Each structure stands twice: as C-alpha cells, then as structure tokens.
Amino acid sequence: SDQEGNPGNAFVVGRGEGCQLLLDADPGISRKHFVIESDGRQWRFQLTSRYGELYQNGIKVESIDLNSEKVEFEIPPYKFFF
C-alpha cells in the first residue's frame, strides 16, 4: 500500500517553524529545505526548496535514496551522515 501521504512517514528539515529538524537560519537555509520521506519501502531525502542546495559527493542533487550503505550529504554549512 502507498503510505506517502501518511504524515508519520515524512520529516521536514529547515529553518522554519514546524520543521521536525530545525537548522539555524544561516544564509542558504530555506524555511522548508528538504524532506525525509518514506514510500513504505525506502527512505528518501528530497529537496523542497526552490533555491536551496543539496550536495552528495560534491555534486548538486535533487534527491538521495537512503539504502543500507552509509549516506553522506551536505547543505552548506551542514554535513549529514546516515
């Protein structure tokens, strides 16, 4: 079954009120910068900011799938490790 609409399966990351993971209001950090969401099978980091940036291995990306391997990405000046 598709669980994408289930609010328990999404976490908003950014500097805005209501974000589940709140980042400091540094330049380049949007109110709703990216979302961590699950389709019921796999987790994904999805950029939601029109002007925001998300980098993996130095390459600008729109989304990152989380699998069993280590995942590292950056939203300058932050670095994330999962």
C-alpha positions in Angstrom: 0.0 0.0 0.0 1.2 3.5 -0.7 1.9 5.4 2.5 3.4 8.5 1.0 0.5 10.7 2.3 1.0 9.5 5.9 2.4 12.4 8.0 4.2 9.9 10.2 6.4 9.0 7.2 7.8 12.4 6.5 10.1 14.8 8.4 10.6 18.4 7.2 14.1 19.9 7.7 14.8 23.6 7.5 14.8 26.9 9.5 11.0 27.4 9.6 8.6 26.9 12.5 7.0 23.4 12.3 10.1 21.6 11.0 10.9 18.4 12.7 14.6 19.0 12.4 15.3 22.7 12.8 18.5 24.3 11.3 20.0 27.6 12.2 18.9 30.5 9.9 22.2 30.6 8.0 22.2 32.1 4.5 21.2 29.4 2.1 19.0 27.5 4.5 15.3 27.7 3.5 12.3 27.5 5.7 11.5 24.1 4.3 14.8 23.0 2.8 14.3 19.3 2.3 12.1 16.4 3.5 12.9 12.9 4.6 10.1 10.7 3.4 9.2 7.1 3.1 7.2 5.4 0.4 6.7 2.4 2.7 9.7 0.6 1.3 12.6 3.1 1.2 13.5 6.4 2.7 14.5 9.4 0.5 15.9 12.8 1.1 14.0 15.2 -1.3 15.0 18.8 -1.8 11.9 21.0 -1.4 13.4 24.5 -1.6 13.5 26.2 -5.0 16.7 28.0 -4.2 18.2 25.6 -1.7 21.1 23.3 -2.3 21.8 19.6 -1.5 25.1 18.1 -2.4 26.3 14.5 -2.4 30.0 13.8 -3.2 30.3 17.4 -4.3 27.6 17.2 -6.9 24.3 19.1 -6.6 21.4 16.7 -6.4 17.6 17.0 -6.0 17.1 13.7 -4.1 19.0 11.0 -2.4 17.8 7.4 -1.7 18.7 6.0 1.7 19.7 2.4 1.5 21.8 0.0 3.7 25.0 1.8 2.8 26.3 4.9 4.6 24.9 8.1 3.1 26.7 11.4 3.4 25.4 14.8 2.0 25.8 18.5 2.6 23.7 21.5 2.8 26.4 24.1 3.4 27.4 24.7 6.1 25.9 21.5 7.4 27.1 17.9 6.8 24.8 14.9 7.4 25.8 11.3 8.0 23.3 8.4 8.0 
